[in-house]
Amino acid sequence: MSNTGSLTKYQQEQINNLSAFFGSLDKLVRGFQLYEGKGALVERLLQDAFSKASKALDDVVTVRITPVGPMLYGEALLGEGQTPKYLFQLFCDGVRELTFHPGITLEEMDGFVDVFLTDYQDSEDDMVTALWKKDIRSIRYYAVDTLGVQVNESDADLSVQESEQLMSSEGEGEDMTLSASDIRLLKAQDSLGWVRRCKAPSSSEDSELSEKLAGHLIDEGHWKRFVAIALSVEGNTQPMIINMVESLLVQNQSKELIEILDSIADLAAQEIDTASSLLSSVLSKEMLSDLAPAFVEDSKSFMTAFERALSLDGYEPEGLVELLKSLPIGSAREDLQNLLIQHGIDMTPFYLESLQNEDSQIVVSALQALGKIGSNAALVAISKSLTHSLAEVRFQALKSLDGRYTAEARGGLVKALNDTEENIRLTALQILADSGDRMIGSSILGVAQSADFSKKGFEEQEAVIFALSKFPTTRIIGFFSDILNEKNLTRNKKIVSKQKFVIGALAKMESPDANNLLLQASKSWFLPSDLKLEARNAAKVER
């Protein structure tokens, strides 16, 4: 993912200058190959590369060498698909960084190009060795061990020390022992092919090599053996395996990716420290950022490795949480979400962030999950969605509250009393009425006194008036009195209905004032006889 927006002006200038330098370097290498290093054109290309190098290298700068080409500050210096084969070979031979110092000379530039022109196929050297022999003062390098090491016949017999490093493990119910031939396979040149399976221009020669290797590593047992060997040999081979996983991720090679992850997970389950460390690395936030497409296709197959990682002491699940954020609504997202919850991961921050998503389905899913969490912070967050522009989101927020109330959520619930949807208004009203919060009464009274209250349906009017019965304040008793004393000589149905609701509400109120009002209503000239009778029967004092 590009981070151009966070770069300084100077850093962007460095990227532009080094991009120009590597582009000029590539023309120079191809010019040398085409004209055998002779002629005026080659001289001009050398001068152009030297000029661009002098401009780009005004300060010490370190360039990362990756399977997809050179990178600086996380930005590719060459366009996608433009990585020359020699730079890819440089990565395969183990170079991970090139550090350029100011003051490069024409002779050093010529020597640097010569590293890329040499044919290493029939040589015991590789590019790392060539760089070491050149000892270019202005260009230093950092390299790691790789599996692309040639083995002489004299090396075929394992030493006692290497033999003691052989590991045993079990897969599919069968014993699996790492033999001497396995170690030789690990050191063989063909193993390099697995590192080459990445997003870079591949020749027919590379494809043929990959197919040949695929014939050897055809199932999970072979992958497990391969990883076990890599972790058991002398030297740190974890970077090689991480690069392999990264390459499979970039290419979306799901089958191979699942097999290698399961292999690492199986070895980690056997409490092999290097395997546990490796599993944490390959399932880190940085590594999982591109996994979403493959995970959506076959989420179940990734679960074994994920579950093993979550069981490891010290594993940070941020990578899996970030993966969850990038998934669309569906079974894959639900599977990963449930797995994280089962392992006790606090998902509240994730769900809070999801509430800001533009996809209403993701917001609804987050509200459902927050409802299950049920903490005070979760309830407050849910209540804030009661003002969402979409009715389905507002209604889900009320469902997620599930009748629960917290003082911090009061504001959102009160606003919901004026929602455009009746079912939302009624649900919010029920939660507020049952809250026991004495400050709610005035808010509900405001709804009942609004100009459009009489336009609402009878069911809603009754619900609001009955909700007021739970708050026996002087203001509410006065409001009820005004309704009962309303002159209705024509017996308007709407007014009669409202008066009937008030008598029912007063009957539920545990208040002497309410009883007195019922007694007054039972003798009122303005009420129909059936309502007076109902008021008399509801009064809780002797008549």
C-alpha positions in Angstrom: 0.0 0.0 0.0 1.4 3.4 -1.0 2.3 5.9 1.7 3.0 8.8 -0.6 0.8 11.2 1.4 3.0 10.8 4.5 6.4 11.5 2.8 8.3 14.7 3.1 9.2 16.8 0.0 12.8 15.7 0.3 11.9 12.0 0.6 9.7 12.3 -2.5 12.6 13.9 -4.3 14.8 11.0 -3.3 12.3 8.5 -4.6 12.1 10.4 -8.0 15.9 10.7 -8.3 16.5 7.1 -7.4 13.8 5.9 -9.8 15.5 7.8 -12.6 18.8 6.3 -11.5 17.6 2.7 -11.6 15.8 3.3 -14.9 19.1 4.7 -16.4 21.0 1.8 -14.8 18.7 -0.7 -16.5 19.3 1.0 -19.9 23.0 0.8 -19.2 23.0 -2.9 -18.4 21.0 -3.7 -21.5 23.3 -1.5 -23.6 26.3 -3.4 -22.3 24.6 -6.7 -23.1 23.6 -5.5 -26.6 26.8 -3.8 -27.7 29.2 -5.9 -25.6 30.2 -2.9 -23.6 31.6 -1.0 -26.5 30.7 2.0 -28.6 29.6 5.6 -28.2 26.1 4.7 -27.2 27.4 2.6 -24.2 29.6 5.6 -23.2 26.6 7.9 -23.3 24.6 5.5 -21.2 27.3 5.2 -18.7 27.6 9.0 -18.4 23.9 9.3 -18.1 23.7 6.7 -15.3 26.7 8.3 -13.6 25.0 11.7 -13.8 21.7 10.5 -12.4 23.6 8.6 -9.6 25.5 11.8 -8.6 22.2 13.7 -8.4 20.3 10.9 -6.5 23.1 10.1 -4.1 23.7 13.5 -2.4 23.4 11.7 1.0 23.6 8.2 2.3 20.5 6.3 1.3 19.5 2.6 1.8 17.3 0.9 -0.8 15.4 -2.3 0.0 15.7 -5.1 -2.5 12.5 -7.1 -2.7 11.0 -9.7 -5.0 9.2 -6.9 -6.8 12.2 -4.7 -7.2 14.0 -1.9 -5.3 12.0 0.1 -2.8 12.5 3.3 -0.8 10.2 4.5 2.0 7.8 1.7 1.0 7.5 3.0 -2.6 8.6 0.9 -5.6 11.4 2.6 -7.6 10.4 0.8 -10.8 6.9 0.4 -12.3 4.9 -2.8 -11.8 6.2 -5.5 -14.1 9.4 -3.6 -14.9 11.7 -5.4 -12.5 14.8 -6.6 -14.5 15.7 -10.2 -14.1 19.2 -9.3 -12.7 17.6 -7.3 -9.8 15.3 -10.2 -9.0 18.4 -12.5 -9.1 20.1 -10.1 -6.7 17.2 -10.7 -4.3 17.3 -14.5 -4.8 21.0 -14.5 -4.0 20.3 -13.0 -0.6 20.8 -9.2 -1.0 18.2 -7.4 1.0 19.6 -3.8 1.1 21.9 -1.7 -1.0 23.3 1.4 0.8 24.6 4.1 -1.5 27.1 6.7 -0.4 27.8 10.1 -2.0 30.8 10.4 -4.3 30.4 7.4 -6.6 33.1 7.2 -9.4 32.8 6.1 -13.0 35.0 3.1 -12.2 32.7 2.1 -9.3 29.7 2.5 -11.6 31.3 0.3 -14.2 32.1 -2.3 -11.5 28.6 -2.3 -10.2 27.2 -2.9 -13.7 29.6 -5.7 -14.1 28.0 -7.6 -11.2 24.8 -7.7 -13.2 26.4 -8.8 -16.5 28.2 -11.9 -15.2 26.7 -15.3 -16.0 26.5 -17.1 -12.7 24.9 -20.3 -14.0 28.1 -22.2 -14.4 30.0 -20.4 -11.6 30.5 -21.1 -8.0 30.0 -17.4 -7.3 26.7 -15.5 -7.0 26.0 -11.8 -6.9 26.7 -11.5 -3.2 30.2 -12.9 -3.7 30.7 -10.7 -6.7 29.8 -7.6 -4.7 32.1 -8.7 -2.0 35.0 -9.2 -4.4 34.3 -5.8 -6.1 34.4 -4.1 -2.7 32.7 -0.9 -4.1 33.4 1.8 -1.6 30.2 3.8 -2.5 27.8 0.9 -2.6 27.6 -1.4 0.4 25.1 -4.3 0.8 23.3 -6.3 3.4 22.6 -10.0 2.6 21.0 -13.0 4.3 21.6 -16.7 3.8 19.4 -18.3 1.1 18.7 -21.9 0.1 20.1 -21.3 -3.4 23.5 -22.8 -2.4 25.4 -25.1 -4.7 26.6 -28.4 -3.1 29.7 -30.1 -4.3 30.0 -33.9 -4.3 32.3 -33.6 -1.3 29.5 -31.9 0.6 27.0 -34.7 -0.1 27.7 -36.6 3.1 26.3 -34.9 6.2 28.5 -34.1 9.1 27.7 -35.6 12.6 26.5 -32.2 13.7 24.1 -31.9 10.8 22.8 -35.4 11.4 22.0 -34.5 15.0 19.8 -31.6 13.7 17.4 -33.9 11.9 13.9 -33.6 13.3 10.9 -35.9 13.5 7.3 -35.1 13.3 3.9 -36.8 12.7 1.5 -36.0 9.9 -1.7 -37.8 8.9 -1.0 -40.5 11.4 2.3 -41.6 9.8 5.9 -41.1 11.1 7.8 -38.5 9.1 11.6 -38.3 9.5 13.9 -35.8 7.9 16.5 -37.9 6.1 19.9 -37.0 4.8 18.5 -36.6 1.4 16.0 -34.0 2.8 18.9 -31.9 4.0 20.6 -32.2 0.6 17.3 -31.1 -1.0 17.2 -28.1 1.2 20.7 -27.1 0.1 20.1 -27.9 -3.6 19.9 -25.2 -6.2 16.3 -26.2 -7.1 15.1 -25.0 -3.7 15.7 -21.5 -4.9 12.8 -21.9 -7.3 10.4 -21.5 -4.4 11.7 -18.1 -3.6 11.3 -17.2 -7.2 7.6 -17.8 -7.3 6.7 -14.2 -6.8 5.3 -11.2 -8.7 8.2 -10.5 -11.1 8.8 -11.2 -14.8 9.5 -14.9 -15.0 11.3 -16.6 -17.9 10.3 -20.0 -19.3 13.4 -21.3 -17.5 12.0 -20.2 -14.1 8.5 -21.6 -14.9 10.0 -24.9 -15.8 11.9 -24.9 -12.5 8.8 -24.1 -10.5 6.9 -26.9 -12.2 9.7 -29.3 -11.4 9.7 -28.3 -7.7 5.9 -28.4 -7.5 6.2 -32.1 -8.5 8.3 -32.7 -5.4 6.3 -30.6 -2.9 2.8 -31.9 -3.9 1.1 -32.2 -0.5 1.0 -30.8 3.0 3.4 -33.5 4.3 6.1 -32.4 1.9 5.6 -28.8 2.8 5.9 -29.7 6.5 9.1 -31.6 5.8 10.5 -28.7 3.8 9.7 -26.1 6.6 11.0 -28.4 9.3 14.3 -28.8 7.4 14.6 -25.1 6.8 14.1 -24.4 10.6 16.6 -27.1 11.6 19.6 -26.3 9.5 22.4 -24.0 10.7 21.7 -20.4 10.1 18.6 -18.2 10.2 16.4 -19.4 7.3 13.2 -17.6 8.6 13.7 -14.7 6.2 13.7 -17.1 3.3 10.4 -18.7 4.4 8.8 -15.3 5.2 9.8 -14.2 1.6 8.3 -17.3 0.3 5.0 -16.7 2.1 5.0 -13.1 1.0 5.4 -14.2 -2.6 2.5 -16.6 -2.4 0.4 -13.8 -0.9 1.2 -11.4 -3.7 0.3 -14.0 -6.3 -2.8 -15.1 -4.5 -1.7 -18.8 -4.6 -4.1 -19.9 -2.0 -3.5 -23.7 -2.1 0.3 -23.4 -1.5 -0.2 -20.6 1.0 -2.6 -22.7 3.1 -0.3 -25.7 3.0 2.8 -23.8 4.1 0.9 -22.0 6.9 -0.6 -25.3 8.1 2.9 -26.8 8.1 4.3 -23.9 10.2 1.3 -24.1 12.5 1.8 -27.9 13.0 5.4 -27.4 14.0 4.5 -24.6 16.3 2.0 -26.8 18.0 4.9 -29.1 18.9 6.4 -26.3 20.9 9.3 -25.7 18.5 10.3 -22.1 19.3 11.6 -21.2 15.9 8.3 -22.4 14.3 6.3 -20.4 16.9 8.3 -17.3 16.1 8.0 -17.9 12.4 4.2 -18.3 12.7 3.9 -15.0 14.5 5.9 -13.3 11.7 4.0 -14.7 8.8 0.7 -13.8 10.4 1.7 -10.3 11.4 -0.2 -7.2 10.5 2.2 -6.4 7.6 2.0 -9.9 6.1 -1.8 -10.2 6.3 -2.7 -6.9 4.6 -3.1 -8.6 1.2 -4.7 -11.8 2.3 -8.4 -10.8 2.0 -9.1 -12.1 -1.5 -7.7 -15.6 -0.8 -9.3 -15.7 2.7 -12.8 -14.9 1.2 -12.4 -17.8 -1.3 -11.6 -20.4 1.3 -11.8 -19.1 4.9 -12.2 -22.5 6.6 -8.8 -23.7 5.3 -6.9 -20.8 6.9 -8.5 -21.4 10.4 -6.1 -24.0 11.6 -3.1 -21.7 11.3 -5.0 -18.8 12.7 -6.2 -20.8 15.7 -2.7 -22.1 16.4 -1.3 -18.5 16.3 -3.9 -17.2 18.7 -2.9 -20.0 21.1 0.7 -18.9 21.2 2.0 -16.9 24.1 2.9 -13.4 23.0 1.1 -13.5 19.6 -0.3 -10.1 18.8 -3.7 -10.5 17.0 -3.6 -7.0 15.3 -2.9 -8.6 12.0 -6.0 -10.8 12.1 -8.1 -7.8 13.3 -6.8 -5.8 10.3 -7.7 -8.6 8.0 -11.2 -8.7 9.5 -11.6 -5.0 8.7 -10.8 -5.6 5.1 -13.4 -8.4 4.6 -16.8 -7.9 3.1 -19.9 -9.1 4.9 -20.2 -12.9 4.5 -19.3 -16.2 6.0 -15.5 -15.5 5.9 -15.9 -12.4 8.0 -18.2 -14.1 10.4 -15.8 -17.1 10.8 -12.8 -14.9 11.6 -14.9 -12.7 13.9 -16.2 -15.7 15.9 -12.6 -17.1 16.1 -11.3 -13.9 17.6 -14.1 -13.7 20.1 -13.7 -17.3 21.1 -10.0 -16.6 22.0 -11.0 -13.7 24.2 -9.8 -10.9 21.9 -11.3 -7.5 22.9 -13.1 -6.6 19.7 -14.8 -3.4 21.0 -12.3 -1.0 19.3 -12.8 -2.8 16.0 -16.6 -2.7 16.2 -16.5 1.0 17.2 -14.4 1.7 14.1 -16.8 -0.4 12.0 -19.7 1.9 13.0 -18.1 4.6 10.7 -18.1 2.3 7.7 -20.0 3.4 4.6 -21.3 -0.1 4.1 -24.6 -0.3 6.1 -24.3 -4.1 6.4 -20.9 -3.8 8.2 -22.4 -1.2 10.5 -25.4 -3.5 11.3 -23.0 -6.4 11.9 -20.9 -4.2 14.3 -24.1 -3.2 16.2 -25.1 -6.8 16.6 -21.6 -7.7 18.0 -21.6 -4.7 20.3 -25.0 -5.8 21.6 -23.5 -9.1 22.5 -20.6 -7.5 24.3 -23.0 -5.3 26.3 -20.4 -3.2 28.2 -21.2 0.4 29.1 -18.9 1.6 26.3 -20.7 -0.7 23.8 -24.1 0.6 24.8 -23.1 4.2 24.5 -21.6 3.5 21.0 -24.8 1.8 20.0 -27.0 4.7 21.1 -25.0 7.1 18.9 -26.2 5.1 15.9 -29.7 6.0 16.7 -29.2 9.2 14.7 -27.9 7.3 11.6 -29.3 8.3 8.3 -30.5 4.8 7.5 -33.6 3.4 9.3 -32.3 -0.2 9.2 -29.2 0.9 11.1 -31.3 2.9 13.7 -33.6 0.0 14.2 -30.7 -2.5 14.6 -29.2 -0.1 17.2 -32.4 -0.4 19.3 -32.5 -4.2 18.9 -28.8 -4.4 20.0 -29.7 -2.3 23.1 -32.2 -5.1 23.9 -33.9 -3.0 26.5 -30.7 -2.1 28.3 -30.2 1.5 29.4 -27.3 3.6 30.5 -27.4 7.3 31.4 -24.8 8.1 28.7 -27.2 6.7 26.1 -30.1 8.9 27.2 -29.5 11.6 24.5 -29.7 9.1 21.6 -32.8 7.4 22.9 -34.6 10.7 23.5 -33.8 11.8 19.9 -35.2 8.5 18.7 -38.6 9.5 20.2 -38.9 11.8 17.3 -37.7 9.4 14.6 -39.6 9.2 11.3 -40.2 5.4 11.8 -43.0 4.5 14.3 -41.5 1.1 15.3 -38.2 3.0 16.2 -40.1 5.6 18.3 -42.1 2.9 20.2 -39.0 0.7 20.9 -37.0 3.7 22.2 -40.0 4.8 24.3 -40.2 1.3 25.9 -36.5 1.4 26.9 -36.8 4.9 28.4 -40.0 4.1 30.2 -38.4 1.1 31.8 -35.1 2.8 32.7 -36.1 4.2 36.1 -34.3 7.4 35.2 -36.5 10.2 36.7 -35.0 12.7 34.2 -36.8 10.8 31.4 -40.3 11.9 32.3 -39.9 15.5 31.1 -38.6 14.2 27.7 -41.6 11.9 27.2 -43.9 14.7 28.3 -42.4 17.0 25.7 -43.4 14.4 23.0 -47.0 14.2 24.4 -47.3 18.0 24.4 -46.0 18.4 20.8 -48.2 19.9 18.2 -48.3 16.7 16.0 -48.9 14.3 18.9 -52.7 14.1 18.0 -51.7 13.1 14.5 -50.0 9.9 15.7 -51.7 6.6 15.7 -53.9 5.6 18.7 -51.4 2.8 19.7 -48.5 5.2 19.9 -50.6 7.8 21.8 -51.6 5.2 24.3 -47.9 4.0 24.7 -46.7 7.5 25.3 -49.4 8.3 27.9 -48.9 5.0 29.7 -45.1 5.6 29.8 -45.8 8.9 31.6 -47.6 6.9 34.3 -44.2 5.8 35.5 -43.2 9.3 36.3 -45.8 10.7 38.8 -44.6 14.3 38.8 -46.7 17.4 39.4 -46.2 18.5 35.8 -47.4 15.1 34.4 -50.5 15.0 36.8 -51.3 18.5 35.6 -51.0 17.4 31.9 -53.4 14.5 32.6 -55.8 16.9 34.3 -55.9 19.2 31.3 -56.8 16.3 29.0 -59.6 15.1 31.3 -61.0 18.7 31.7 -61.0 19.3 28.0 -64.6 20.4 26.9 -65.8 17.8 24.3 -69.5 18.4 23.9 -69.4 16.8 20.4 -67.7 13.7 21.8 -64.8 13.9 19.4 -63.4 10.4 19.0 -59.7 11.5 19.2 -60.3 13.4 22.4 -62.3 10.6 24.0 -59.6 8.1 23.1 -57.0 10.3 24.7 -59.0 10.7 27.9 -59.5 7.0 28.1 -55.7 6.4 27.9 -55.2 9.0 30.7 -57.7 7.2 33.0 -55.8 3.9 32.3 -52.5 5.6 33.1 -53.8 7.2 36.3 -55.0 3.8 37.4 -51.4 2.5 37.2 -49.9 5.4 39.1 -49.1 4.9 42.8 -49.9 8.5 43.8 -52.6 10.2 46.0 -52.7 13.0 43.4 -53.6 10.4 40.7 -56.4 8.9 42.8 -57.8 12.4 43.5 -57.8 13.1 39.8 -59.6 9.9 39.1 -62.3 10.8 41.7 -62.7 14.2 40.1 -63.0 12.6 36.7 -65.7 10.2 37.9 -67.9 13.3 38.7 -66.9 15.4 35.6 -69.7 16.8 33.4 -67.3 16.9 30.4 -66.6 13.1 30.3 -68.8 10.4 28.8 -70.6 8.2 31.3 -68.6 5.2 30.5 -65.3 7.0 31.2 -66.7 8.4 34.5 -67.6 4.8 35.5 -64.1 3.6 34.5 -62.5 6.4 36.5 -64.7 5.6 39.6 -63.7 1.9 39.4 -60.0 2.7 39.0 -59.9 5.0 42.1 -58.1 3.3 45.0 -59.8 5.2 47.8 -63.1 4.6 49.5 -66.0 6.1 47.7 
